[in-house]
Amino acid sequence: MKVRVSALERLADAVGIVPKYLDQTGTEWRETSAASRVALLAAMGIDASTDAAAESALRALRTEERRELIAPVRVVELTDDSRVRHLPVHLASPPNVDARWRMSLTLETGETRAAEGQWPSGRRAELPIPWPDYPQIGYHELRLTMNIGRRERAGDQMLIVVPSRCVQPRDLLGDRRAFGLVANLYTVRSERNWGVGDFTDLAALIEWTGSLGGAFVGVNPLHALANSGKEVSPYSPVSRLFRNAIYIDVTAVPELRDAPNVAQRLDHPELEAELEALREDKQVRYEAVMAIKMPVLQELHGVFAKSRTDNARRTAYDEFVRANDPELTRFATFAAIADSRHEWDWRKWPSSLHDASSAAVKEFERAHADRVDLHRWIQFELDRQLGEVANTARRAKAPIGLYQDLAIGSAPSGADTWANPQLFVEGACLGAPPDPYSAEGQNWGLPAIDPRALRRDRYRYFIRLVQNGFRHAGALRIDHVMGLFQLFWIPEGKSGREGAFVRSPADDLLGILALESVRHKALVVGEDLGTVPKEVPPALEKWGLLSSKVLYFERDNEGGFQAADRYAPMALATANTHDMATLAGYWRGRDIDERRRVGLIASDTAASAARDERERDKRALLALLAREGVLDSASQPNDPAALRGAIHEFLCRTPSALVGIALDDLAGETEAVNLPGVGPDKHPSWTRKMSMTIEAMKESPSVRAALRCAGRNCHPEEHSDEGSARYARRS
């Protein structure tokens, strides 16, 4: 007997709401309820509150599809010759009179080509695209005009021609496997920074890594933050399109050379005492750092604004603005309004300023042109300093260089939602379904993007995200890469139990990612931890993304730790991530203590069971390290650094193309930087600084003992100093 599918179910399926999903246990299917469907459709602006409303919305959707002459965007692989060379067109009905078509193609280079012809019979046709010779990868514009009797219809399409794969490790490394250091830049101490790691510190890390034979330095997302109050998570940024001003090294800004009064004030003992206090503080004091940096940056921008308009720096600035507008000026305007109102949540501004294109916002932009330009200039200087980091990587012969991180979403209060309201839904947030760690699921508080709106906008926002993520980088991490396939939406005011997955246009997004990977000559690493749909691993393999393999999670069928030779070759292997315990913290059970303290572990009995399980895991890991020959026996070494070194040596023996060694684990940090699932009222995530400076780490015997990585020196023949000799002996 055929089961009748309701209008609500058909409508939900048409917009990508997944009817059910397999939970993390792999044994239980969770159905999407009717109430969840109605709530998520409402978030997309679709009324499905009754059967009649759902039927009406479904008819409207089908009518909209029929009226679409050509798709607003198409992503096509270069190797798919037929699809690359032909444009699919469909009419609402077959023409009953003579019909002709005209097509213009504007290549990314600006070259234009045209073709025309008689419409064949029927409603659908595959019209030949007038390529000059061979199709080219890139972003091209098509315009089709149909003349049917006296009627004329036209449609525009962005045709994105993409390669079949991202850049591969062998493209950058040849036959070698590589290692690198992974750092949370904001936590980095140095003898010279202003209380938070900056781009000069990042350059020093890359230089050090290169001297050790390493290939890359990975960092947290460098996205723009409010840098105040609770708004300090790099994974909930004000904007994913632009960077955090806190990472500027003020002393490296070129205008300082032409501002002797400013330079003199920076040497004042009172300021130096403030900076020393910020350096010595065990926590990152975001507001205090910015309270010192911003006035200096404002003065230096004033020097820049008065400089000659024909100098090279001004020319570079103008080119940067042209390349990044209109998004840059929108972001700068947002930041200027936030400054003026001392409020980074646009939802708390006067209603006249809620619309980024309103007359009130345009008037503010005119009246505060200097402040808007200050924030444009700050982004320009951030980009220049990050470019210098990339230059340092080249000089250090680190073949990958900077490994950046693209967060999964933006803050609902931030610049991205303010500037792009047509993309972000109201009434639903991103999160994760229930799992053994969180019975109610996780609500990340990040607004969801409507996939249909993203397509209508021809993927412009996603393209900008990826381009900015790759800029100056040799690798890009995609946080929660499953989001390219589907994202878990939670209706406003509901728990994760009432959420559902919503499909993303995976092949289109992966194609764009491959295009930008090839153009930037950079690898892509997908963070694929947690609930992974079955279609994700083969798609990552097909498109050439590296997977993420974490020691804590790599287990065999009996639950033991996976042997080294069982790790995937196309992967980045690490001991942990920013959301997990450091190695020293794991060994001491600090993560269990903290989870019990904040209530993530419900009882002392459960905590005791977790500690018993941890002791079993520690014994199993020691036995594995002994079997792999990186420890002499299955006994715990007297020196904790020796244990961390053995774990790093184990990871470096895996077939995985890349191994990331956490700076925290080299230094022996015990506290994690983030405790997922709790707010800042219970735990100060993203603020814990490292206990050692970069300078001290370079000279530390315990760091040297923890840094073992056999067979992964990118240029062993060029390193013969004492430090490299120690590294080679461990290899």
Residue pairs with C-beta under 8 A, 6 or more apart in sequence:
6 51
6 54
7 48
7 51
7 54
7 55
7 58
8 34
8 37
8 38
8 48
8 51
8 54
9 19
9 37
10 58
11 37
11 41
11 46
11 48
11 54
11 57
11 58
11 61
12 19
12 32
12 37
12 40
12 41
12 48
13 19
14 58
14 61
15 41
15 44
15 46
15 61
15 452
15 502
16 451
16 452
16 486
16 502
16 503
16 504
17 32
17 37
17 40
17 41
17 500
17 501
17 502
17 503
18 32
18 486
18 500
18 501
18 502
18 503
19 31
19 32
20 29
20 30
20 31
20 32
21 29
21 30
21 433
21 500
21 501
21 531
21 533
22 28
22 29
22 30
22 531
23 29
23 30
23 433
23 434
23 435
23 531
24 433
24 435
24 436
24 530
24 531
25 436
30 433
32 500
33 498
35 498
36 491
36 494
36 498
36 499
36 500
37 48
37 500
38 48
38 49
39 427
39 428
39 491
39 492
39 494
39 498
40 428
40 489
40 491
40 500
40 502
41 47
41 48
41 57
42 48
42 49
42 427
43 425
43 426
43 427
43 428
43 448
43 489
43 491
43 492
44 425
44 450
44 452
45 425
46 57
47 53
47 56
47 57
48 54
48 57
66 90
66 92
67 92
68 90
68 155
69 89
69 90
69 91
69 144
69 146
69 153
69 154
69 155
70 87
70 88
70 89
70 142
70 144
70 155
70 156
70 157
71 88
71 157
72 156
72 157
72 158
72 455
72 456
72 458
73 157
73 158
73 159
73 160
73 455
73 458
73 459
73 508
74 83
74 157
74 158
74 159
74 160
75 160
75 162
75 459
75 507
75 508
75 511
75 512
76 83
76 84
76 159
76 160
76 161
76 162
76 511
77 83
77 84
77 161
77 162
77 163
77 164
77 511
78 84
78 135
78 137
78 161
78 162
78 163
78 164
79 164
82 126
84 129
84 135
84 161
85 128
85 129
85 131
85 135
86 126
86 127
86 128
86 129
87 103
87 126
87 127
87 128
87 129
87 142
87 144
87 157
87 159
88 124
88 125
88 126
89 101
89 124
89 125
89 126
89 127
89 144
89 146
90 123
90 124
90 125
91 123
91 124
91 146
91 148
92 123
93 123
94 121
94 122
94 123
95 119
95 148
95 149
97 148
97 149
98 118
98 119
98 149
99 118
99 119
99 146
99 147
99 148
99 149
100 116
100 117
100 118
100 119
100 146
100 147
101 116
101 117
101 118
101 119
101 127
101 144
101 145
101 146
101 147
102 114
102 115
102 116
102 144
102 145
102 147
103 114
103 115
103 116
103 127
103 129
103 130
103 142
103 143
103 144
103 145
104 112
104 113
104 114
104 142
104 143
105 112
105 113
105 114
105 115
105 129
105 130
105 131
105 140
105 141
105 142
105 159
106 112
106 140
106 141
106 142
106 143
107 113
107 132
107 136
107 138
107 140
108 136
108 138
108 139
108 140
111 132
113 130
113 131
113 132
114 130
115 127
115 128
115 129
115 130
117 127
119 125
119 146
119 148
127 144
129 135
129 142
129 159
135 161
136 161
137 161
137 162
137 163
137 515
137 518
138 160
138 161
138 515
139 158
139 159
139 160
139 463
140 158
140 159
140 160
140 161
141 156
141 157
141 158
141 159
142 156
142 157
142 158
142 159
143 154
143 155
143 156
143 157
144 154
144 155
144 156
144 157
145 152
145 153
145 154
146 152
146 153
146 154
158 458
158 459
160 459
160 508
160 511
160 512
160 515
161 515
162 511
162 512
162 514
162 515
163 514
163 515
163 518
164 514
164 543
165 514
165 542
165 543
165 544
166 513
166 514
166 517
166 518
166 523
166 524
166 543
166 544
166 545
167 517
167 518
167 521
167 522
167 523
167 524
167 544
168 523
168 544
169 177
169 178
169 523
169 546
169 570
169 657
169 658
171 521
172 215
172 399
172 400
172 474
172 521
172 523
173 215
173 399
173 400
173 657
173 714
176 712
176 714
177 652
177 655
177 656
177 657
177 658
177 659
177 711
177 712
178 214
178 215
178 216
178 399
178 400
178 657
178 658
178 659
178 712
178 714
179 214
179 215
179 652
179 658
179 659
179 660
179 661
179 709
179 712
180 209
180 214
180 215
180 216
180 217
180 218
180 398
180 400
180 403
180 658
180 659
180 660
180 661
181 205
181 208
181 209
181 214
181 216
181 217
181 218
181 660
181 661
181 662
181 663
181 666
182 217
182 218
182 219
182 403
182 574
182 660
182 661
182 662
182 663
183 197
183 202
183 205
183 217
183 218
183 219
183 220
183 662
183 663
184 197
184 219
184 220
184 578
184 663
184 664
184 673
185 197
185 198
185 201
185 202
185 219
185 220
185 222
185 247
186 196
186 197
186 220
186 234
186 246
186 284
186 686
187 197
187 284
187 664
187 673
187 688
187 689
187 690
188 196
188 197
188 201
188 202
188 205
188 663
188 689
188 690
188 694
189 197
189 279
189 689
189 690
189 691
189 692
189 693
189 694
190 197
190 200
190 201
190 204
190 279
190 693
190 694
190 695
191 279
191 693
191 695
192 200
192 251
193 200
193 201
193 249
193 279
194 250
194 275
194 278
194 279
194 289
194 292
194 293
195 275
195 277
195 278
195 279
195 281
195 284
195 285
195 288
195 289
196 246
196 247
196 278
196 284
196 286
196 289
197 247
198 246
198 247
198 248
198 249
199 247
199 248
199 249
199 252
199 382
199 385
199 386
199 388
199 389
200 249
200 251
200 252
200 385
201 249
201 694
202 217
202 219
202 247
202 389
202 402
203 388
203 389
203 392
204 694
205 217
205 663
205 694
206 217
206 389
206 392
206 393
206 396
206 398
206 401
206 402
207 392
207 395
207 396
208 694
208 698
209 215
209 216
209 217
209 396
209 398
210 393
210 395
210 396
210 397
210 398
211 396
211 719
211 721
211 723
211 724
212 707
212 713
212 719
212 723
212 724
212 727
213 712
213 713
213 714
213 715
213 716
213 719
213 724
213 727
214 398
214 712
214 714
215 398
215 399
215 400
215 658
215 714
216 393
216 398
216 400
216 401
216 402
216 403
216 474
216 475
216 658
217 393
217 398
217 401
217 402
217 403
218 403
218 404
218 405
218 475
218 477
218 660
219 402
219 403
219 404
219 405
220 234
220 405
220 578
221 234
221 235
221 237
221 240
221 404
221 405
221 406
221 407
221 479
222 234
222 243
222 244
222 247
222 386
222 404
222 405
223 234
223 237
223 238
223 239
223 240
223 242
223 243
223 244
223 407
223 410
224 237
224 238
224 239
224 241
224 242
224 243
224 244
224 245
224 331
224 335
224 414
224 415
225 231
225 232
225 233
225 234
225 237
225 238
225 244
225 246
225 286
226 232
226 238
226 338
226 344
226 414
227 244
227 245
227 246
227 286
227 287
227 289
227 290
228 286
228 287
228 290
228 344
229 287
230 679
230 680
231 238
231 344
231 411
231 413
232 284
232 286
232 686
232 687
233 674
233 685
233 686
234 244
234 405
234 407
234 686
235 407
235 408
235 409
235 479
236 407
236 409
236 410
236 411
236 444
236 445
236 446
237 244
237 407
237 410
237 411
237 414
238 334
238 344
238 410
238 411
238 413
238 414
238 415
238 416
239 331
239 334
239 410
239 414
239 415
239 416
240 406
240 407
240 409
240 410
240 416
240 465
240 468
241 327
241 331
241 415
241 416
241 464
241 465
241 468
242 328
242 331
242 379
242 415
242 468
243 379
243 382
243 383
243 386
244 382
245 290
245 293
245 294
245 297
245 378
245 382
246 286
246 289
246 290
246 293
247 382
247 385
248 293
248 297
248 378
248 381
248 382
248 385
249 385
250 256
250 266
250 293
250 296
250 297
250 300
251 266
252 385
252 388
253 297
253 300
253 381
254 313
255 300
255 301
255 303
255 304
255 307
256 262
256 263
256 266
256 300
258 303
258 307
259 299
259 300
259 303
262 296
262 299
262 300
262 303
265 271
266 296
271 292
274 292
275 292
278 285
278 288
278 289
278 292
281 689
282 688
282 689
283 684
283 687
283 688
283 689
284 686
284 687
284 688
284 689
286 687
297 374
297 378
297 381
298 374
301 373
301 374
301 377
301 378
304 313
304 314
304 317
304 377
305 370
305 373
307 313
307 314
308 314
316 380
316 384
317 377
317 380
320 328
320 379
320 380
320 383
321 328
321 329
321 376
321 380
324 379
327 419
327 464
328 376
328 379
329 365
329 372
329 376
330 356
330 415
330 418
330 419
331 375
331 379
331 415
331 419
332 372
332 373
332 374
332 375
332 376
332 379
333 356
333 361
333 364
333 365
333 372
333 375
334 346
334 356
334 414
334 415
334 418
334 419
335 375
335 415
336 364
336 365
336 368
336 371
336 372
336 374
336 375
337 346
337 349
337 353
337 361
337 364
338 344
338 346
339 371
340 364
340 368
340 371
341 349
343 349
344 413
344 414
345 413
346 353
346 354
346 413
346 414
346 415
346 417
346 418
347 354
347 412
347 413
350 360
352 358
352 360
353 360
353 361
353 364
354 418
355 361
355 421
356 418
356 419
356 421
365 372
383 471
383 472
386 402
386 471
386 472
387 472
389 401
389 402
389 472
390 401
390 402
390 472
390 473
393 400
393 401
393 402
393 474
394 401
397 714
397 715
397 718
398 714
399 474
399 714
400 474
400 475
400 522
400 523
400 658
401 472
401 473
401 474
402 472
402 473
402 474
402 475
403 473
403 474
403 475
403 476
403 477
403 525
403 660
404 469
404 470
404 473
404 475
404 476
404 477
405 476
405 477
405 479
406 465
406 466
406 469
406 476
406 477
406 478
406 479
407 479
408 430
408 444
408 446
408 479
408 480
408 483
408 487
409 430
409 444
409 446
409 447
409 448
410 416
410 417
410 446
410 447
411 417
411 445
411 446
412 424
412 429
412 445
412 446
412 447
416 424
416 461
417 424
417 447
420 461
422 453
422 457
423 449
423 450
423 453
423 454
423 457
423 461
424 447
424 448
424 449
424 450
425 447
425 448
425 449
425 450
426 447
426 492
427 491
427 492
428 447
428 448
428 489
428 490
428 491
428 492
429 443
429 444
429 445
429 446
429 447
429 448
429 489
429 490
429 492
430 444
430 446
430 447
430 448
430 483
430 487
430 488
430 489
430 490
431 441
431 442
431 443
431 444
431 488
431 489
431 490
431 496
431 499
432 438
432 441
432 442
432 444
432 488
432 496
432 530
432 531
433 441
433 488
433 496
433 499
433 531
434 440
434 441
434 496
434 497
435 441
435 530
435 531
437 600
437 677
438 496
438 600
438 677
440 495
440 496
440 497
441 488
441 490
441 495
441 496
441 497
441 499
442 496
442 676
442 677
443 490
443 495
443 496
448 487
448 489
448 502
449 461
451 502
451 503
451 504
451 505
454 461
454 462
454 505
455 505
455 508
459 508
459 509
459 512
462 509
462 512
463 512
463 516
466 476
466 512
466 513
466 516
467 516
469 476
470 476
470 516
470 517
470 519
470 520
470 522
471 520
473 520
473 522
474 521
474 522
474 523
475 522
475 523
475 524
475 525
475 658
476 517
476 522
476 523
476 524
476 525
477 525
477 526
477 527
478 484
478 513
478 524
478 525
478 526
478 527
478 545
479 527
480 527
480 530
481 526
481 527
481 528
481 536
481 540
481 545
482 528
482 530
482 531
482 532
482 533
482 536
483 504
484 504
484 506
484 509
484 510
484 513
484 526
485 503
485 504
485 506
485 533
485 535
485 536
485 539
486 501
486 502
486 503
486 504
486 533
487 501
487 502
487 504
488 496
488 499
488 500
488 501
488 502
489 499
489 500
489 501
489 502
490 496
490 498
490 499
491 498
491 499
506 535
506 539
507 539
510 539
510 543
510 545
511 543
513 524
513 543
513 545
514 524
514 543
514 544
516 522
517 523
517 524
517 544
523 546
523 658
524 544
524 545
524 546
525 545
525 546
525 547
525 548
525 572
525 658
526 540
526 545
526 546
526 547
526 548
527 548
527 577
528 536
528 537
528 540
528 547
528 548
529 548
529 550
529 553
529 577
537 547
540 546
540 547
541 570
544 570
545 570
546 570
546 571
546 572
546 657
546 658
547 568
547 570
547 571
547 572
548 571
548 572
548 574
548 577
549 567
549 568
549 571
549 572
549 573
549 574
549 654
549 656
550 573
550 574
550 575
550 576
550 577
550 580
551 561
551 573
551 574
551 575
551 576
551 647
551 650
551 651
552 575
552 576
552 580
552 581
552 586
554 561
554 562
554 566
554 567
555 561
555 562
556 562
556 563
556 566
560 620
560 624
561 617
561 620
561 621
561 624
563 624
563 627
563 628
564 628
564 650
564 651
564 653
564 654
565 654
565 655
567 573
567 654
567 655
567 656
568 655
568 656
569 655
569 656
569 657
570 656
570 657
571 656
571 657
571 658
572 656
572 657
572 658
572 659
572 660
573 651
573 654
573 656
573 658
573 659
573 660
574 651
574 659
574 660
574 661
574 662
575 583
575 647
575 648
575 651
575 661
575 662
575 665
576 582
576 583
576 586
576 662
576 665
578 672
578 673
578 674
579 672
579 674
579 676
580 586
580 591
580 672
581 590
581 591
581 672
582 662
582 664
582 665
582 669
582 670
582 671
582 672
583 643
583 644
583 647
583 662
583 665
584 590
584 640
584 644
584 665
584 668
584 669
584 670
585 591
585 669
585 670
585 671
585 672
586 614
587 618
587 640
587 643
588 670
589 610
589 611
589 614
590 670
590 671
590 672
591 672
592 601
592 607
592 610
592 611
592 614
593 607
594 672
594 675
594 683
595 601
595 607
595 610
595 675
596 604
596 606
596 607
598 675
598 678
598 682
598 683
599 678
599 682
600 675
600 677
600 678
601 607
601 610
618 636
619 634
621 647
622 631
622 634
622 635
622 636
623 634
624 650
625 631
625 634
625 646
625 647
625 650
626 632
626 633
626 634
628 650
628 653
630 646
630 647
630 649
630 650
630 653
630 708
631 637
631 643
631 646
636 643
637 643
637 646
639 702
639 705
640 668
641 668
641 701
641 702
641 703
641 705
641 706
642 705
642 706
644 665
644 666
644 668
644 705
644 706
645 705
645 706
645 707
645 708
645 730
646 708
647 665
648 659
648 661
648 665
648 706
648 707
648 708
648 709
649 708
649 709
649 710
649 730
651 659
651 661
651 709
652 659
652 708
652 709
652 710
652 711
652 712
653 710
653 711
659 709
659 712
661 707
661 709
663 690
663 697
664 673
664 690
665 706
666 697
666 703
666 706
666 707
667 690
667 691
667 692
667 697
667 700
667 703
668 691
668 702
668 706
669 688
669 690
669 691
671 688
672 688
673 685
673 686
673 688
674 685
674 686
675 682
675 683
675 685
678 685
692 700
692 703
697 703
704 723
704 726
707 727
707 730
708 730
708 731
709 727
709 730
709 731
710 730
710 731
711 731
712 731
713 719
713 727
713 728
713 731
716 724
716 728
716 731
719 727
719 728
